[in-house]
Amino acid sequence: MGKTIRRYHKKKIDDQFDFIDTWLPPHYTASVNLILKEKPKDPEYIRRVKNRRMIDTPVIDALYKVSLFNKIQVENES
């Protein structure tokens, strides 16, 4: 039973990273740190989480929010 939960969790994370890869703007580290205002991270670390698909839930959530905001902006411009 644990394997199906792990597969679901891995698929969910992969889907999040696919969305992030598609919609993340070119300059994103400052925006991510604005969302992480209580515990900002080094821009290098944020890029490492994104590129290596590391599991750091607060950073992934912030990356996802920045990507979602960028997607909304791009779609509203059209």
Backbone as JSON, one array per atom type, in Angstrom:
{
  "sequence": "MGKTIRRYHKKKIDDQFDFIDTWLPPHYTASVNLILKEKPKDPEYIRRVKNRRMIDTPVIDALYKVSLFNKIQVENES",
  "N": [[0.82, -1.19, 0.0], [2.03, 1.19, 0.59], [3.57, 1.75, -1.62], [1.85, 2.71, -3.65], [1.05, 5.16, -2.63], [3.48, 6.49, -2.54], [4.04, 6.53, -5.28], [1.91, 8.14, -6.16], [2.51, 10.51, -4.79], [5.05, 11.11, -5.88], [4.31, 11.44, -8.58], [2.65, 13.67, -8.34], [4.5, 15.61, -7.48], [6.22, 15.57, -9.69], [4.43, 16.54, -11.62], [4.04, 19.13, -10.62], [6.63, 20.2, -10.92], [6.86, 20.03, -13.71], [4.93, 21.91, -14.47], [6.11, 24.17, -13.32], [8.51, 24.29, -14.8], [7.45, 24.93, -17.27], [6.11, 27.43, -16.96], [7.6, 29.22, -15.4], [9.03, 32.4, -14.97], [11.93, 34.05, -16.53], [13.51, 35.47, -14.62], [13.29, 34.8, -11.43], [14.03, 34.38, -8.76], [13.99, 36.51, -6.9], [11.27, 36.98, -6.65], [10.43, 34.55, -5.56], [11.72, 34.7, -3.1], [10.3, 36.82, -2.01], [7.88, 35.61, -1.48], [8.75, 33.75, 0.35], [9.2, 35.27, 2.67], [9.62, 35.11, 5.47], [11.61, 33.19, 5.84], [13.87, 33.59, 3.85], [15.69, 32.25, 1.04], [18.93, 31.5, -0.34], [19.6, 32.67, -3.63], [21.02, 30.89, -5.3], [20.5, 28.42, -4.11], [17.74, 28.23, -4.51], [17.65, 28.02, -7.31], [18.98, 25.6, -7.53], [17.18, 23.81, -6.31], [15.11, 23.95, -8.15], [16.33, 23.09, -10.6], [17.51, 20.6, -10.02], [15.39, 19.27, -9.04], [14.89, 19.0, -6.29], [13.58, 18.06, -3.08], [12.05, 20.34, -1.35], [9.68, 21.56, 0.28], [8.55, 24.22, 0.98], [9.98, 25.9, -0.81], [9.37, 24.75, -3.29], [6.6, 25.18, -3.32], [6.58, 27.98, -3.38], [7.88, 28.45, -5.83], [5.97, 27.31, -7.49], [3.79, 29.03, -7.06], [4.81, 31.45, -8.1], [5.1, 30.67, -10.75], [2.44, 30.14, -11.42], [1.32, 32.7, -11.13], [2.73, 34.01, -13.16], [1.74, 32.61, -15.37], [-0.96, 33.38, -15.34], [-0.66, 36.13, -15.8], [0.48, 36.11, -18.41], [-1.55, 34.88, -19.89], [-3.59, 36.75, -19.6], [-2.61, 38.9, -21.02], [-2.92, 38.16, -23.6]],
  "CA": [[0.0, 0.0, 0.0], [2.91, 2.34, 0.63], [4.1, 2.05, -2.94], [0.92, 3.53, -4.42], [1.1, 6.51, -2.07], [4.74, 7.08, -3.02], [3.89, 6.83, -6.72], [1.03, 9.31, -6.28], [3.26, 11.68, -4.32], [6.07, 11.39, -6.88], [3.63, 11.96, -9.76], [2.2, 15.02, -8.01], [5.69, 16.47, -7.48], [6.65, 15.69, -11.09], [3.48, 17.44, -12.29], [4.35, 20.49, -10.17], [7.87, 20.63, -11.56], [6.57, 20.23, -15.13], [4.26, 23.2, -14.55], [7.12, 25.18, -13.01], [9.41, 24.39, -15.95], [6.74, 25.54, -18.38], [5.62, 28.79, -16.75], [8.45, 30.06, -14.55], [9.69, 33.47, -15.74], [13.4, 33.96, -16.52], [14.06, 36.01, -13.37], [12.29, 34.36, -10.47], [14.52, 34.18, -7.4], [13.54, 37.6, -6.03], [9.84, 36.74, -6.39], [10.34, 33.42, -4.64], [12.11, 35.19, -1.77], [9.2, 37.63, -1.49], [6.9, 34.67, -0.93], [9.4, 33.14, 1.51], [9.73, 36.43, 3.4], [10.07, 34.78, 6.83], [12.86, 32.42, 5.75], [14.36, 33.65, 2.45], [16.78, 31.34, 0.69], [19.93, 31.99, -1.27], [19.17, 32.44, -5.02], [21.67, 29.68, -5.8], [19.77, 27.28, -3.57], [16.44, 28.18, -5.2], [17.92, 27.47, -8.65], [19.35, 24.19, -7.37], [15.94, 23.08, -6.06], [14.37, 23.88, -9.42], [17.04, 22.33, -11.63], [17.75, 19.21, -9.6], [14.11, 18.77, -8.54], [15.07, 18.62, -4.89], [12.36, 18.15, -2.3], [12.01, 21.38, -0.32], [8.29, 21.93, 0.07], [8.28, 25.66, 0.91], [10.55, 26.47, -2.03], [8.58, 24.24, -4.4], [5.33, 25.9, -3.3], [6.83, 29.35, -3.83], [8.13, 28.37, -7.27], [4.68, 27.04, -8.12], [2.99, 30.27, -7.0], [5.38, 32.4, -9.06], [4.76, 30.15, -12.07], [1.0, 30.34, -11.61], [1.12, 34.12, -11.33], [3.24, 34.32, -14.5], [0.79, 32.04, -16.34], [-2.14, 34.25, -15.35], [-0.29, 37.37, -16.49], [0.68, 35.85, -19.83], [-2.85, 34.61, -20.51], [-4.39, 37.98, -19.61], [-2.07, 39.79, -22.04], [-3.38, 37.71, -24.92]],
  "C": [[0.86, 1.25, 0.0], [3.42, 2.73, -0.74], [3.16, 2.93, -3.74], [0.91, 4.97, -3.92], [2.37, 7.21, -2.54], [4.64, 7.43, -4.49], [3.02, 8.06, -6.92], [1.77, 10.57, -5.89], [4.32, 12.08, -5.33], [5.44, 11.98, -8.14], [3.17, 13.4, -9.52], [3.37, 16.0, -8.04], [6.2, 16.66, -8.9], [5.73, 16.62, -11.87], [3.74, 18.89, -11.9], [5.6, 21.01, -10.87], [7.68, 20.84, -13.06], [5.89, 21.58, -15.34], [5.24, 24.34, -14.31], [8.06, 25.38, -14.19], [8.75, 25.11, -17.12], [6.49, 27.03, -18.17], [6.5, 29.7, -15.91], [9.12, 31.15, -15.4], [11.21, 33.37, -15.64], [14.05, 34.44, -15.22], [13.03, 35.76, -12.27], [12.75, 34.32, -9.03], [14.06, 35.28, -6.45], [12.06, 37.41, -5.68], [9.64, 35.59, -5.42], [10.7, 33.87, -3.23], [11.07, 36.13, -1.18], [8.13, 36.74, -0.86], [7.46, 34.0, 0.33], [9.94, 34.21, 2.46], [10.19, 36.12, 4.82], [11.41, 34.04, 6.83], [13.35, 32.45, 4.31], [15.56, 32.72, 2.26], [17.74, 32.03, -0.28], [19.46, 31.71, -2.71], [19.78, 31.18, -5.64], [20.93, 28.43, -5.35], [18.42, 27.12, -4.27], [16.61, 27.59, -6.59], [18.25, 25.98, -8.58], [18.1, 23.33, -7.13], [15.17, 22.9, -7.35], [15.05, 22.95, -10.41], [17.25, 20.87, -11.27], [16.49, 18.53, -9.09], [14.25, 18.21, -7.13], [13.75, 18.81, -4.15], [12.57, 19.14, -1.16], [10.64, 22.03, -0.48], [8.03, 23.43, 0.06], [8.8, 26.31, -0.37], [9.76, 26.01, -3.25], [7.25, 24.97, -4.47], [5.49, 27.34, -3.79], [7.1, 29.4, -5.33], [6.83, 28.16, -8.03], [3.81, 28.3, -8.15], [3.5, 31.31, -7.99], [5.03, 31.97, -10.48], [3.29, 30.38, -12.39], [0.69, 31.81, -11.87], [1.59, 34.54, -12.72], [2.28, 33.8, -15.57], [-0.44, 32.92, -16.46], [-1.83, 35.55, -16.07], [-0.17, 37.18, -17.99], [-0.66, 35.62, -20.53], [-3.72, 35.85, -20.56], [-3.89, 38.98, -20.64], [-2.58, 39.41, -23.42], [-4.79, 38.11, -25.22]]
}
